[in-house]
Amino acid sequence: MGRNYLSLEPVLPWMEMDRPLRWSHIFGECGPTVVEIGFGLGDYLVSQARTCPGKHFVGIETGWLPVKRTLRKISFAGISNVRILKVDAVLAFERLFRERAVESVCCLFPCPWPKQRHAKNRLFSQNFLRLLNSRLMEEGELVIVTDDPAYFAWLQEQVPDTGFRMDPRRVGPQFSTKYEKKWLSAGQEVFYELSLKKHSHWAWPLKEDIGLITYRVEHFDPSRFKPQRCYGNPAVAFKESLYDPVRKKAMIRCIVGEEGFMQNFWVEIVREEGLWHIRPAKGCSLLPTCGVQRALDIVYASIR
């Protein structure tokens, strides 16, 4: 089966990189950094990067399908000033961008989560706006465009006490994105743009990795090894486990959820130098967080 992309180079392996990311080193030159949250099929991201070759464009998405399609468009456009972060937007701005590192941020047609019980999932809450403010340069700009007037009104309610000046207005079609085309075909020709200009700085320190504590125990009985899930925040669930009696090595798959971020990784219990070592399995890409530490603590408690 042929691959649907031409190069993976624009995708940053951010879990293996020093954080926060140093964008001038990544792009190989100095220049302002522009971020698009939820770039979808990548049409606007690639168009802007082609139009402004002196700027660095960073696209944030969580799904692999939009990333694949955007990689093809980047290759066909012959541009080198785009990088992709496959990561949740809140985590990206908390950990990967320094304060005052970004010239502008845009998000076109974010999910409005129209049902009241889902409103907690909306991205651009007052807290998230404060986080974005901290990462924007002085006079930096955030632009959000939506087709939903109720969501547009909610967005404006989030702006006070975030360090932004607000300019709400109605606009016509201009972005040629998938959702804009969808609403146009349904007869909608008016959209809603919220432009936020930074006028004062909101300090928001970087969220840093924690130093994971690993364990060593003298005895381990795989037949009695049954760690129990943990509810709350963080939440930890344990899935399949494996044991190799020849190599004296056990592994268990862990799923950790905390603050909207999910990690799926393996913990190993391996016999070395007369002791059983409990630690994240080698080769696993994970972010050292309180949830990962909680998983290690539970494994250790179930063994000793």
GUPABA-81643 format. One record per residue: residue in three letters; y negated, z negated, x of N, C-alpha, C in turn. Coordinates in steps of 0.02 Angstrom, whole numbers. Each point is the difference from the previous one (the first is absolute). Layout:
GUPABA-81643
r, nc2, nc3, nc1, cac2, cac3, cac1, cc2, cc3, cc1
ala, Y, Z, X, Y, Z, X, Y, Z, X
...
//
This chain:
GUPABA-81643
r, nc2, nc3, nc1, cac2, cac3, cac1, cc2, cc3, cc1
met, 59, 0, 42, -59, 0, -42, -62, 0, 44
gly, -48, 44, -14, -60, 4, 40, -46, -58, -15
arg, -38, -20, 50, -46, -56, -11, -63, 25, -34
asn, -34, -44, -35, -59, 19, -39, -65, -16, 36
tyr, 3, -12, 65, -60, -14, 39, 9, 36, 67
leu, -54, 6, 38, 4, 34, 64, -6, -48, 59
ser, -34, -56, -8, -6, -48, 54, -11, -70, -29
leu, 31, -49, 30, -9, -70, -20, -55, -34, 40
glu, -31, 35, 46, -48, -31, 46, -57, -36, -36
pro, -27, 26, -56, -55, -37, -32, 19, -68, -29
val, 65, -12, -12, 22, -64, -30, 2, -53, 55
leu, -38, -54, -10, -3, -52, 51, 55, -52, -10
pro, 39, -15, 51, 50, -53, -4, -34, -68, 9
trp, -40, -20, -48, -46, -56, 8, 35, -66, 13
met, 63, -7, -23, 34, -63, 12, 16, -11, 74
glu, 6, 55, 37, 15, -5, 72, -63, 2, 43
met, -58, 3, -30, -63, 8, 37, -38, -66, 3
asp, -41, -7, 52, -43, -58, 4, -50, 1, -58
arg, -10, -58, -30, -44, -5, -57, -57, -48, 15
pro, -61, 16, -25, -20, 57, -40, 3, 65, 40
leu, 4, 56, -34, 7, 64, 33, -67, 20, 32
arg, 5, 33, 57, -59, 23, 37, -7, 75, -12
trp, -43, 18, -47, -1, 68, -25, -25, 50, 52
ser, -45, -19, 43, -23, 47, 52, 56, 17, 48
his, 45, -48, 14, 58, 15, 42, 51, 43, -37
ile, 9, -14, -63, 49, 39, -40, -21, 73, -5
phe, -65, 12, -12, -24, 68, -8, -19, 32, 67
gly, -6, -42, 52, -15, 26, 66, -73, 14, 12
glu, -43, -21, -45, -72, 10, 8, -36, -46, -48
cys, -64, -12, 13, -41, -41, -44, -23, 41, -60
gly, -11, -33, -54, -24, 33, -60, 6, -47, -59
pro, -38, 12, -53, 4, -43, -59, 67, 7, -35
thr, 23, -56, -29, 64, 0, -35, -11, -1, -75
val, 34, 45, -35, -4, 7, -73, 70, -12, -28
val, 5, -39, -54, 65, -18, -28, 4, 24, -72
glu, 56, 31, -18, 15, 15, -70, 60, -41, -21
ile, -9, -40, -53, 54, -41, -27, 36, 40, -54
gly, 65, 8, 7, 39, 36, -51, -17, 74, 0
phe, 16, 35, 55, -22, 70, 6, 43, 49, -40
gly, 54, -23, -31, 39, 43, -44, 30, 59, 37
leu, -16, 60, -23, 27, 61, 32, -40, 21, 61
gly, -54, -36, 16, -36, 11, 62, -52, 54, -1
asp, -13, 30, -58, -47, 57, -2, -71, -21, 22
tyr, -24, -55, -27, -68, -21, 16, -3, -26, 72
leu, 49, -37, 21, 2, -26, 69, -3, 56, 51
val, 42, 50, -9, 2, 56, 47, -64, 41, -4
ser, -26, 11, -60, -62, 38, -8, -58, -34, 36
gln, -6, -66, -8, -54, -36, 34, 8, 0, 75
ala, 62, -6, 24, 12, 1, 73, -17, 67, 30
arg, 14, 53, -37, -16, 68, 24, -75, 10, 1
thr, -35, -27, -50, -72, 9, -6, -38, -41, 52
cys, 28, -58, 19, -35, -46, 46, 43, -13, 62
pro, 7, 47, 46, 45, -8, 57, -20, -56, 48
gly, -62, -24, -3, -22, -53, 45, 16, -69, -25
lys, 31, -5, -59, 17, -66, -28, 75, -11, 3
his, 20, -63, -1, 71, -19, -1, 18, -19, -72
phe, 51, 34, -27, 20, -13, -69, 67, -36, -1
val, 2, -55, -38, 61, -40, -6, 19, -2, -74
gly, 60, 24, -16, 25, -1, -68, 51, -56, -9
ile, -7, -37, -54, 46, -55, -16, 40, 18, -62
glu, 66, -3, 6, 46, 12, -57, 61, -44, 8
thr, 36, -11, -54, 62, -39, 3, 62, 43, -10
gly, -7, 59, -30, 58, 42, -15, 14, 52, 53
trp, 64, 14, 12, 18, 49, 51, -13, 71, -24
leu, 10, 15, -65, -10, 68, -25, -71, 25, 12
pro, -53, -38, -20, -67, 24, 15, -14, 6, 75
val, 30, -44, 39, -9, 5, 73, 29, 66, 26
lys, 61, 18, -22, 32, 62, 22, -44, 61, -17
arg, -23, 2, -62, -41, 58, -21, -65, 4, 38
thr, -29, -58, 14, -63, -1, 37, 11, 21, 73
leu, 56, -19, 29, 15, 21, 68, 2, 76, 6
arg, 28, 33, -49, 2, 73, 1, -70, 28, -2
lys, -42, -29, -43, -69, 26, -6, -40, -12, 63
ile, 12, -57, 33, -34, -13, 64, 20, 52, 51
ser, 65, 16, 4, 24, 48, 48, -26, 70, -14
phe, 2, 20, -63, -24, 67, -18, -75, 6, 12
ala, -38, -55, -8, -72, 2, 11, -18, 1, 74
gly, 48, -18, 43, -13, 0, 72, -50, -52, 22
ile, 0, -58, -33, -49, -52, 16, 35, -58, 36
ser, -38, -36, 41, 29, -55, 39, -37, -66, -12
asn, -45, -1, -49, -42, -60, -11, 22, -38, -62
val, 65, 2, -16, 27, -38, -56, 59, -42, 24
arg, 1, -63, -21, 58, -44, 11, 19, -31, -67
ile, 64, -15, -7, 26, -27, -63, 30, -68, 11
leu, -17, -46, -44, 30, -67, -2, 42, -6, -63
lys, 65, -6, 8, 44, -11, -58, 6, -75, -9
val, -45, -28, -41, -5, -72, -5, -42, -17, -62
asp, 8, -60, -25, -43, -26, -54, -72, -6, 25
ala, -48, 19, -42, -70, 2, 21, -26, -69, 18
val, 18, -52, -38, -25, -67, 15, 24, -22, 69
leu, 64, 10, 14, 27, -19, 65, -35, 40, 56
ala, -12, 64, -12, -32, 41, 51, -68, -27, 19
phe, -41, -16, -50, -67, -24, 15, 0, -72, 26
glu, 49, -39, -19, 5, -68, 26, 19, -2, 73
arg, 43, 47, 22, 30, -7, 66, -15, 56, 49
leu, -17, 60, -24, -3, 58, 44, -71, 22, 17
phe, -50, -24, -36, -70, 20, 13, -41, -61, 19
arg, -38, 7, 53, -47, -52, 19, -59, -2, -49
glu, -38, -55, 2, -62, -2, -38, -47, 55, 25
arg, -36, 30, -46, -52, 51, 14, 30, 60, 38
ala, 62, 18, -14, 33, 55, 36, 0, 66, -37
val, -19, 0, -65, 9, 59, -42, -68, 24, -26
glu, -11, 65, 3, -62, 28, -26, -1, 3, -76
ser, 55, 24, -30, 3, 6, -72, 72, -2, -24
val, 8, -18, -64, 65, -3, -33, -6, 35, -67
cys, 51, 38, -19, 0, 29, -67, 68, -8, -32
cys, 0, -1, -65, 63, -2, -38, -11, 41, -64
leu, 38, 53, -8, -8, 46, -56, 55, -12, -51
phe, -21, -19, -60, 45, -9, -57, 56, -51, 13
pro, -20, -62, 19, 51, -52, 7, 31, -16, -68
cys, 59, -28, 1, 33, -19, -63, -42, -53, -35
pro, -20, 11, -63, -42, -49, -35, 38, -59, -29
trp, 66, 4, -1, 40, -54, -31, -31, -21, -66
pro, 2, 45, -50, -39, -12, -61, 23, -58, -43
lys, 64, -18, 2, 24, -56, -41, -25, -66, 28
gln, -20, -45, -44, -30, -63, 22, 47, -40, 44
arg, 65, 1, -17, 47, -40, 40, 11, 27, 70
his, -22, 63, 11, 6, 30, 66, -65, -1, 40
ala, -53, -26, -30, -66, 3, 32, 0, -34, 68
lys, 44, -49, 10, 4, -35, 64, 20, 46, 57
asn, 28, 58, -16, 21, 48, 52, -56, 45, 23
arg, -57, -3, -32, -55, 45, 19, -23, -16, 71
leu, -11, 53, 38, -14, -9, 72, -69, -27, 14
phe, -51, 27, -33, -69, -13, 22, -29, -63, -34
ser, 34, -55, 9, -25, -64, -23, -59, -22, 43
gln, -33, -53, -22, -56, -26, 39, 22, -19, 71
asn, 58, -31, 7, 24, -20, 66, 12, 60, 45
phe, 30, 53, -28, 13, 60, 40, -65, 34, 20
leu, -49, 0, -45, -65, 28, 18, -32, -39, 57
arg, 7, -65, 1, -26, -40, 55, 36, 17, 66
leu, 65, 10, -4, 38, 20, 59, -25, 68, 26
leu, -9, 48, -45, -25, 66, 21, -70, -6, 30
asn, -41, -41, -31, -68, -11, 27, 3, -21, 73
ser, 45, -46, 16, 4, -26, 68, 21, 54, 50
arg, 39, 48, -22, 25, 53, 45, -49, 58, 6
leu, -49, 5, -46, -48, 54, 3, -58, -16, 47
met, -26, 52, 33, -59, -7, 41, -60, -18, -44
glu, -55, -20, 31, -61, -11, -38, -20, 64, -35
glu, -18, -6, -63, -17, 58, -43, 60, 45, -13
gly, 60, -25, 15, 59, 39, -17, 8, 7, -75
glu, 42, 49, -20, 5, 18, -71, 72, 1, -24
leu, 10, -25, -60, 64, 5, -35, -11, 40, -64
val, 42, 50, -11, -6, 42, -60, 67, -1, -37
ile, -4, -17, -65, 59, 0, -43, -14, 46, -59
val, 46, 44, -14, -7, 47, -57, 58, -10, -48
thr, -16, -3, -64, 51, -10, -51, -13, 44, -60
asp, 51, 12, -39, -6, 36, -64, -5, -49, -58
asp, 8, -65, 12, 9, -50, -52, -64, -42, -7
pro, -36, 7, -57, -63, -37, -8, 10, -76, -3
ala, 55, -24, -28, 12, -72, -3, 11, -27, 71
tyr, 38, 36, 40, 11, -21, 69, -66, 3, 40
phe, -41, 50, -15, -65, 7, 32, -43, -61, -14
ala, 0, -23, -62, -38, -60, -18, 27, -62, 36
trp, 67, -5, 5, 31, -56, 36, -20, 0, 73
leu, -1, 59, 31, -20, 5, 71, -70, -29, 11
gln, -45, 17, -46, -69, -23, 8, -5, -76, -7
glu, 44, -29, -40, 1, -73, -7, 22, -35, 64
gln, 36, 35, 44, 25, -31, 62, -52, 0, 56
val, -54, 39, -7, -45, 12, 56, -45, -59, 18
pro, -26, -39, -48, -46, -54, 19, 31, -47, 52
asp, -41, -22, 46, 19, -48, 52, 53, 29, 47
thr, -6, 65, 15, 45, 32, 49, -38, 31, 58
gly, -66, -3, -1, -39, 30, 54, -14, 74, -8
phe, 11, 27, -61, -11, 71, -13, -57, 10, -50
arg, -37, 55, 9, -44, 27, -52, 39, 52, -39
met, -8, 1, -65, 42, 41, -44, -40, 58, -28
asp, 32, 60, 1, -30, 60, -31, 53, 33, -43
pro, 5, -19, -64, 49, 30, -45, -29, 63, -33
arg, 41, 52, -5, -25, 61, -32, 58, 42, -25
arg, -17, 46, -45, 48, 49, -24, -4, 62, 45
val, 56, 30, 13, 2, 59, 43, 47, 52, -30
gly, -8, 60, 23, 45, 54, -20, 58, 7, 49
pro, 46, 44, -14, 56, 11, 46, -24, 27, 67
gln, 26, -29, 55, -23, 22, 66, 50, -12, 56
phe, 57, -32, -16, 45, -21, 52, 64, 40, 5
ser, 18, 36, -52, 61, 43, -2, 63, -38, 17
thr, 4, -62, -23, 61, -39, 10, 48, 13, -58
lys, 62, -24, 8, 51, 9, -52, -23, -29, -66
tyr, -26, -62, 1, -18, -32, -63, -63, 29, -30
glu, -48, 21, 41, -59, 32, -27, 20, 65, -36
lys, 45, 38, 30, 23, 61, -32, 38, -15, -64
lys, 38, -54, 0, 37, -20, -60, -47, -15, -57
trp, -53, -40, 13, -46, -18, -53, -42, 60, -21
leu, -16, 44, 46, -36, 61, -18, 40, 44, -47
ser, 64, 7, 14, 43, 41, -43, 7, -31, -69
ala, -11, -66, -5, 4, -34, -65, -68, 0, -35
gly, -50, 32, 31, -65, 7, -33, -53, -49, 22
gln, 15, -46, 47, -50, -48, 23, -41, 31, 57
glu, -66, 1, -9, -44, 30, 50, -49, -50, 29
val, 0, -62, -25, -44, -52, 25, 42, -55, 32
phe, -19, -19, 61, 34, -54, 36, -51, -52, 19
tyr, 24, -55, 29, -43, -57, 13, 6, -20, 73
glu, -58, 1, 34, -3, -15, 71, -39, -64, 12
leu, 30, -46, 37, -34, -61, 20, -11, 2, 76
ser, -63, 6, 19, -18, 0, 71, -27, -69, 18
leu, 30, -31, 50, -20, -67, 23, -25, 4, 71
lys, -62, -21, 10, -31, 2, 67, -4, -72, 26
lys, 23, -9, 61, 0, -68, 29, -72, -19, 19
his, -22, -58, -25, -67, -24, 18, 2, -67, 37
ser, 56, -36, -5, 7, -62, 38, 74, -8, 18
his, 12, -33, 56, 68, -5, 26, 37, -59, -30
trp, 63, 13, -20, 44, -53, -24, 54, -12, 54
ala, -3, -57, 33, 48, -13, 54, 70, -11, -28
trp, 48, 35, 29, 70, -6, -20, 42, 7, 63
pro, 25, -54, 28, 37, 4, 64, 65, 40, -8
leu, 21, 29, 54, 64, 34, 2, 58, -47, -16
lys, 48, 24, -37, 61, -38, -10, 46, 16, 58
glu, 19, -49, 38, 38, 11, 61, 74, -15, -10
asp, 41, 30, 42, 72, -14, -1, 12, -73, 20
ile, 53, -28, -26, 19, -67, 22, 54, 5, 54
gly, 6, -51, 40, 54, -2, 49, 64, -26, -34
leu, 50, 43, -5, 61, -19, -35, 40, -51, 41
ile, 27, -49, -36, 44, -49, 31, 72, 21, -14
thr, 38, 13, 53, 71, 15, -7, 41, -62, 16
tyr, 64, 3, -14, 41, -60, 5, 64, 13, 40
arg, 29, -55, 25, 65, 0, 32, 41, -58, -27
val, 62, 12, -16, 45, -53, -25, 66, 4, 38
glu, 35, -56, 0, 64, -3, 36, 57, 30, -39
his, 0, -9, -66, 57, 21, -40, -22, 46, -57
phe, 42, 49, -15, -13, 46, -56, 66, 20, -31
asp, 6, -11, -66, 60, 19, -37, -18, 54, -50
pro, 16, 64, 14, -20, 55, -45, 29, -7, -70
ser, 57, -33, -8, 30, -7, -66, -40, -46, -46
arg, -42, -42, 29, -40, -47, -39, -74, 18, -1
phe, -16, 58, 26, -70, 21, 8, -25, 33, -64
lys, -39, -37, -40, -26, 27, -62, -71, -26, -11
pro, -49, 29, 35, -70, -22, -10, -24, 15, -71
gln, -40, -44, -28, -23, 6, -69, -71, 30, -2
arg, -10, 40, -51, -66, 31, -8, -53, -52, -12
cys, -62, 19, 15, -58, -44, -7, -51, 35, -45
tyr, -22, -35, -53, -49, 29, -45, -70, -23, 19
gly, -50, 33, -27, -69, -19, 13, -34, 50, 45
asn, -49, -23, 38, -37, 43, 46, -4, -36, 68
pro, 41, 21, 49, 42, 60, -1, 65, -10, -38
ala, 27, 57, -24, 66, 0, -31, 48, 33, 49
val, 60, -28, 6, 50, 26, 47, 66, 10, -38
ala, 28, 59, 7, 66, 15, -29, 46, 24, 55
phe, 63, -17, -5, 50, 19, 50, 50, 48, -33
lys, 13, 55, 33, 46, 50, -26, 65, -1, 40
glu, 26, 59, 17, 65, 3, 32, 0, -31, 70
ser, 57, -27, 18, 9, -29, 67, 61, 31, 33
leu, 0, 1, 66, 54, 30, 40, 19, -48, 56
tyr, 64, 2, 19, 21, -41, 58, 51, 37, 41
asp, -12, 3, 66, 45, 31, 48, 30, -55, 43
pro, 64, -19, -12, 31, -55, 38, 10, 16, 73
val, 7, 65, 16, 10, 19, 70, -65, -10, 40
arg, -54, 25, -27, -64, -7, 34, -34, -67, -14
lys, 30, -39, -46, -29, -64, -21, -73, 10, -20
lys, -6, 39, -52, -67, 16, -23, 0, 8, -76
ala, -46, -35, -34, -9, 7, -72, -70, 27, -13
met, -6, 36, -57, -66, 25, -20, -6, -7, -76
ile, -60, -15, -22, -14, -4, -71, -66, 34, -15
arg, -1, 38, -54, -61, 37, -18, -44, -44, -44
cys, -64, -2, 18, -49, -42, -34, -54, 44, -32
ile, -21, -20, -59, -58, 32, -32, -51, -55, -12
val, -60, 9, 27, -53, -50, -4, -60, 30, -35
gly, -25, -34, -50, -60, 21, -35, -53, -54, 5
glu, -60, 19, 20, -55, -48, 5, -66, 36, -7
glu, -42, -25, -44, -67, 27, -11, 2, 75, -12
gly, 48, 22, -39, 4, 71, -18, 31, 44, 53
phe, 24, -29, 56, 28, 38, 55, 75, -14, 4
met, 40, 53, 5, 73, -7, 1, 26, 22, 68
gln, 48, -39, 28, 33, 19, 62, 75, -5, -9
asn, 35, 47, 30, 73, 5, -5, 27, 5, 71
phe, 37, -51, 22, 21, -1, 70, 65, -41, 6
trp, 29, 2, 60, 62, -36, 14, -13, -59, 46
val, 35, -55, -13, 2, -57, 45, 69, -1, 32
glu, 2, -12, 66, 65, -3, 34, 14, -71, 23
ile, 65, -18, -1, 25, -63, 28, 52, 21, 52
val, -18, -6, 63, 42, 28, 52, 15, -53, 53
arg, 62, 2, 25, 23, -48, 51, -21, 24, 69
glu, -41, -40, 33, -22, 15, 68, -6, -64, 40
glu, 29, -1, 60, -7, -56, 46, 19, -67, -33
gly, 55, 3, -39, 27, -61, -29, -34, -25, -63
leu, -50, 36, -26, -35, -20, -60, -6, 59, -48
trp, -10, -16, -65, -14, 51, -50, -75, 7, -8
his, -26, 61, 11, -72, 12, -3, -17, 32, -68
ile, -51, -27, -33, -22, 24, -66, -69, 32, 10
arg, -5, 65, -15, -62, 36, 14, -1, 65, -39
pro, -59, 32, -7, -1, 67, -29, 42, 48, 42
ala, 37, 43, -33, 44, 46, 37, -42, 49, 41
lys, 26, 16, 58, -34, 48, 43, -4, 68, -35
gly, -57, 33, 8, -10, 65, -30, -31, -1, -69
cys, -7, -60, -29, -32, -6, -66, -77, 3, 9
ser, -32, 41, -41, -73, 1, -1, -23, -50, -52
leu, -33, -52, 22, -25, -49, -48, -66, -28, 24
leu, -37, -26, -47, -63, -33, 15, 14, -75, 2
pro, -15, -34, 55, 14, -72, 3, -46, -39, -47
thr, 27, -21, -56, -39, -34, -52, 34, -66, -18
cys, -33, -39, -42, 28, -63, -24, 64, 13, -39
gly, 5, 57, -35, 60, 15, -38, 60, 13, 45
val, -11, 35, 56, 54, 12, 47, 22, -67, 31
gln, -48, -42, 16, 18, -66, 27, 39, -40, -51
arg, -19, 5, -64, 36, -36, -52, 72, 24, -4
ala, 12, 65, 7, 68, 26, 0, 41, -28, 57
leu, -29, -3, 60, 35, -28, 57, 14, -75, -10
asp, -48, -35, -30, 11, -72, -13, 58, -11, -47
ile, 5, 42, -52, 53, -8, -50, 68, 15, 32
val, 4, 53, 40, 62, 17, 35, 22, -59, 44
tyr, -48, -26, 37, 16, -56, 45, 24, -61, -40
ala, -34, -16, -55, 19, -58, -40, 69, 8, -31
ser, 20, 63, -15, 65, 11, -31, 58, -4, 51
ile, -17, 1, 65, 52, -1, 52, 9, -70, 28
arg, -53, -35, 13, 5, -64, 36, 32, -55, -43
//
